[in-house]
Structure formats: structure tokens, C-alpha cells
Amino acid sequence: MRTLHIPVKSTVPIILTEDIISRLPNKIALVMPVQHIHKRDEVIAQLHRAGKEVVLPQGYHTRHDGQVLGCDQAEGHGIDADAYLCV
């Protein structure tokens, strides 16, 4: 059976509050589903402004760095980061 994946873009703004950012360690692996991937750079900019270092895992089954596919979290394993932030 063939599968067709159709990316749908979320229109909800992704705003990380100061409270959220203050709880994060310095080095963060950022992952998100395809619905939010077009806002990835905005999230990275928010984290950089707060002095955080961001790494994007390269997916095995995904098109974009930092993207997770469904509940497959394999993209995040083996990344040198203090925490994972899943949007």
C-alpha cells in the first residue's frame, strides 16, 4: 500500500515565555513535527536571544533537520545536548 504524506502548516504562533526559557539548560536539541517546521527558525531565534545553543537532529525518515515523524523519536538519540525541546 502506498502512503502519501501531506504537510499541513500550523497557523498558531510559537512563543516561548521567559518562564519556559529560564527552565531550559544551555544546550538544547530542538525537534518538532512538520506542522511547525516552517517556524523552526523563529523558535531558534527566541532561544538564541536568550543565550541558548540549539542543535537540530538530522532525521532518518524525515525531510527537515529537527523534524520528528509521528511518534518516531529516533531522530533525537545520540545528540550532544543537555535537553530536548519538542514543540
C-alpha positions as a Markdown table, in Angstrom:
| # | Residue | x | y | z |
|---|---|---|---|---|
| 1 | Met | 0.0 | 0.0 | 0.0 |
| 2 | Arg | 1.3 | 3.5 | -0.9 |
| 3 | Thr | 1.3 | 6.3 | 1.7 |
| 4 | Leu | 1.0 | 9.9 | 0.8 |
| 5 | His | 2.3 | 12.4 | 3.5 |
| 6 | Ile | 0.8 | 15.9 | 3.0 |
| 7 | Pro | 2.4 | 18.6 | 5.2 |
| 8 | Val | -0.1 | 21.0 | 6.7 |
| 9 | Lys | 1.3 | 24.2 | 8.3 |
| 10 | Ser | 0.1 | 25.3 | 11.7 |
| 11 | Thr | -1.0 | 28.9 | 12.0 |
| 12 | Val | -0.6 | 29.0 | 15.8 |
| 13 | Pro | 2.3 | 31.3 | 16.9 |
| 14 | Ile | 5.0 | 29.5 | 18.9 |
| 15 | Ile | 6.1 | 31.8 | 21.7 |
| 16 | Leu | 8.4 | 30.5 | 24.4 |
| 17 | Thr | 7.8 | 32.5 | 27.5 |
| 18 | Glu | 10.6 | 33.7 | 29.8 |
| 19 | Asp | 9.5 | 31.2 | 32.3 |
| 20 | Ile | 9.9 | 28.3 | 29.9 |
| 21 | Ile | 13.2 | 29.5 | 28.6 |
| 22 | Ser | 14.6 | 30.1 | 32.1 |
| 23 | Arg | 14.0 | 26.4 | 32.9 |
| 24 | Leu | 15.9 | 25.2 | 29.9 |
| 25 | Pro | 19.6 | 24.3 | 30.1 |
| 26 | Asn | 22.2 | 26.0 | 27.8 |
| 27 | Lys | 22.4 | 23.4 | 25.0 |
| 28 | Ile | 19.1 | 22.2 | 23.5 |
| 29 | Ala | 18.2 | 19.7 | 20.8 |
| 30 | Leu | 15.1 | 21.1 | 19.1 |
| 31 | Val | 12.5 | 18.8 | 17.5 |
| 32 | Met | 9.1 | 19.4 | 16.1 |
| 33 | Pro | 6.5 | 17.8 | 13.7 |
| 34 | Val | 6.2 | 19.0 | 10.1 |
| 35 | Gln | 3.2 | 21.2 | 11.1 |
| 36 | His | 5.6 | 23.6 | 12.9 |
| 37 | Ile | 8.8 | 23.1 | 10.9 |
| 38 | His | 8.2 | 26.3 | 8.9 |
| 39 | Lys | 8.5 | 28.2 | 12.3 |
| 40 | Arg | 11.7 | 26.5 | 13.3 |
| 41 | Asp | 13.9 | 29.5 | 12.6 |
| 42 | Glu | 11.6 | 31.7 | 14.7 |
| 43 | Val | 11.9 | 29.3 | 17.7 |
| 44 | Ile | 15.7 | 29.1 | 17.2 |
| 45 | Ala | 15.9 | 32.9 | 17.2 |
| 46 | Gln | 14.0 | 33.1 | 20.5 |
| 47 | Leu | 16.4 | 30.6 | 22.1 |
| 48 | His | 19.5 | 32.3 | 20.7 |
| 49 | Arg | 18.3 | 35.7 | 22.1 |
| 50 | Ala | 18.1 | 34.0 | 25.5 |
| 51 | Gly | 21.7 | 32.8 | 25.1 |
| 52 | Lys | 20.8 | 29.2 | 24.4 |
| 53 | Glu | 22.7 | 26.9 | 22.0 |
| 54 | Val | 20.4 | 24.9 | 19.7 |
| 55 | Val | 21.2 | 21.7 | 17.8 |
| 56 | Leu | 18.9 | 20.2 | 15.2 |
| 57 | Pro | 18.9 | 16.4 | 15.0 |
| 58 | Gln | 19.1 | 15.0 | 11.4 |
| 59 | Gly | 16.1 | 12.7 | 10.9 |
| 60 | Tyr | 16.3 | 9.2 | 9.5 |
| 61 | His | 12.9 | 9.3 | 7.9 |
| 62 | Thr | 12.2 | 13.0 | 7.7 |
| 63 | Arg | 12.8 | 15.7 | 5.2 |
| 64 | His | 13.9 | 18.5 | 7.5 |
| 65 | Asp | 16.5 | 18.7 | 10.3 |
| 66 | Gly | 14.8 | 18.9 | 13.7 |
| 67 | Gln | 11.6 | 17.2 | 12.3 |
| 68 | Val | 10.0 | 14.2 | 14.0 |
| 69 | Leu | 7.6 | 12.0 | 12.1 |
| 70 | Gly | 4.6 | 10.9 | 14.1 |
| 71 | Cys | 5.7 | 9.3 | 17.4 |
| 72 | Asp | 9.1 | 8.3 | 16.0 |
| 73 | Gln | 11.6 | 10.0 | 18.3 |
| 74 | Ala | 14.7 | 8.2 | 16.9 |
| 75 | Glu | 15.9 | 11.5 | 15.4 |
| 76 | Gly | 16.8 | 12.8 | 18.8 |
| 77 | His | 19.0 | 9.9 | 20.0 |
| 78 | Gly | 22.7 | 10.3 | 20.2 |
| 79 | Ile | 22.6 | 14.2 | 20.1 |
| 80 | Asp | 25.0 | 16.1 | 22.3 |
| 81 | Ala | 22.6 | 18.3 | 24.2 |
| 82 | Asp | 21.6 | 18.9 | 27.8 |
| 83 | Ala | 17.8 | 18.6 | 27.0 |
| 84 | Tyr | 15.4 | 18.1 | 24.2 |
| 85 | Leu | 12.7 | 20.6 | 23.4 |
| 86 | Cys | 9.8 | 19.1 | 21.5 |
| 87 | Val | 7.4 | 21.7 | 20.1 |
